[in-house]
Amino acid sequence: MTTAQTTLAVTLSLVLLPLGLAKIAAVPFMRQAAAHLGMSTGLYRVVGTLEIAGAAGLLLGLASAPLGVAAAAGLALLMVAAVVVHLRQGDPPVRALPAAVLAVAAVAYAGMALAAG
């Protein structure tokens, strides 16, 4: 495990954990975001649960590389889906940019973990 992998896993987790928790708690901002995207609060809670599971998987991946790669792959797919949902909703591309950056970061983590063996 390299320092870059550890830094990326921790950074991604620190970004995704609070977002996931806010979705699960259905704080007002997240309820508004769900409504804007045409999602029910229940579905948004599922998304939050997936974000938390992915973040936990990245952290556990520091001890088990295959788990970290699987978590990163799942997060990358989740974030690509978020980009698609934003764009289909008519949001300007800049609104989808955070999800795109997180997807790229997750792919980078998976690539580093696979390269490290």
N, C-alpha and C positions, 0 to 999 in steps of 0.2 A: 504494500500500500504506500503510495507516494504522498508527499505533503500536498500536492495539487489535488489529488483525489479526495483526501480528507477535507481539505478546505472547500472543495466544490460540494461534497456531500453535506457538510455542516451548513454551508451557506444556503443551499437549496432547501434544506430542512427548516432553517430559521425563517425562510420566506414562506414556505408552504404550510407549516404548522399553524401559525396564527390565522392565515387565510382559511384553512380548513376548519379550525375551531370556530371562527366567526360565521362560516356557512352553517355549521351544525347548530350553533346557538341561534341562528336566524336573527342576527342583529339587524336593526333597521336598514343599514346600508346594504347588507347582503340580500335582504328581502326585496329591496328596490332593484338591485342588480338582477336578481332572479326574474322579477317581473319584466324588466327591460328586455331580457333575453328570451322571454316567453317560456320560462320554466316555473314549475311549481316549487314552493318552498321545500317540499319533500324531496324532489329530484335534486335541488341544490344541496340539500343535506347529504345526499348520496355522493355528490361530487366532492363535498368537504371531507367525507369519510375516506374517499379514495385518495385525496390529497394527503391526509394524515397517514394513511397506510403506506403511501409511497414514500413520504418523508421518513417514517419509521424504518421502512425497508432500506432506504439509503444509509441510515445510521447503522442498522444491523449489518449492512453490506461492508462496513468497515472491518467486520470480523469474518464475514462469509461473502466472498466476492460474487458467487453466483446469485445470491439473494440481492445484492446491490445492483447487479446488472438487470435482473428481472424487475426490480423496483424502478430503476431508471427507464427501462423500456416502457413500463406501464405509465409512468409520469409523462414521458415524451408523447405517447399516444393521447393521454388525457389533455395535454396542453395543445396538441395539434387540433383536437376536437374543439377546444375552447376558441382557438383562432377561427376555425370554420364557423362556429356558432356566432361569433362577433361579426364576421364579415357577412354572413347570411342575414343577420339582423339589420344590416345596413350601417353598422358602425364604421367610422373611418379607420383605415389601417392602423393608425397610431393607437387606437383602443385595443387592438389585438396584439400589439407589440410586446407587452409584458409576457403574455402566454407564449409567444414565439421565442422570446429570449429564454424562458424557462425550458421550453422543448429542446432548444439547441444545447443548453447547459446539461440537461439530462442525457442527451445523446453523447456529449463530450465525456461525461462521467462514465457512461457505459463503455465508450471506446477506450478510455484510459484503463478501466478495470480489465477489459478483455486483453489489451496489449500487455498489461502487467502479468497476465497469466493467472 
